Amino acid sequence: MARKRPRDIQQLFGGQRLQRFTDFTEQYQRWQQQLQQCFDALQLSPLLAHCKVVSVRAHTLVLEASSAALANRIKLQQSRIITHFQSESTGHISRLEVQVRPQMRTPLAQSMAKPTQAVQKTGNNDDETVAKLRQQAELCEEPLRSQLLALAEKYEKN
């Protein structure tokens, strides 16, 4: 079996794949700019960090949000967002689709470090913890009151 010769750099940069990718990235940047302008106009700027345009296809603007609550807020402004994108000559947009994709949480190492710090802090403040438990017990009704008092006694013994 014969080996294929390596491609010349000019062949790689002159290919249709690279041109399609370049065209798409330019279009994607325009969509993001339009979304930013739209959110600024609708006074939704704080949501922009948690939302982005995925695509515009078949007369549908597809947005991605990091939570269902944000997606709901965006859907409430659906007609205004569609109007903004139509006026900016993106093409004929008649629908808005919002997909929920939660962002990644903090790394495991950081999340594991926080509880150990909290345990160390509570170990130094046992008297304060007992006092808070007793104060809360006074404000509660049974059976929670007795459970809080029992927990306070347990802290006192340690």
QUIBELBEL-V242046 format. One record per backbone hydrogen bond with DSSP energy under -1.0 kcal/mol. NH is the residue of the N-H (numbers start at 1). CO is the residue of the C=O. Records with the same first field share a line. If there is no record, write none. Layout:
NH=CO, CO
This chain:
12=8
13=9
14=10
19=15
20=16
21=17
22=18
23=19
24=20
25=21
26=22
27=23
28=24
29=25
30=26
31=27
32=28
33=29
34=30
35=31
36=32
37=33
38=34
39=35
40=36
41=37
42=38
44=39
47=44
48=45
50=47
51=48
52=64
54=62
55=62
57=60
60=57
61=95
62=55
63=97
64=52
65=99
66=50
71=67
72=68
73=69
74=70
75=71
76=72
77=74
78=75
81=77
82=78
83=79
84=80
85=81
86=82
87=83
88=84
89=86
90=85
94=59
95=59
97=61
99=63
101=65
111=107
112=108
113=109
114=110
117=113
118=114
119=115
120=116
121=117
122=118
123=119
124=120
129=125
130=126
131=127
132=128
133=129
134=130
135=131
136=132
137=133
138=134
145=141
147=143
148=144
149=145
150=146
151=147
152=148
153=149
154=150
155=151
156=152
157=153
158=154
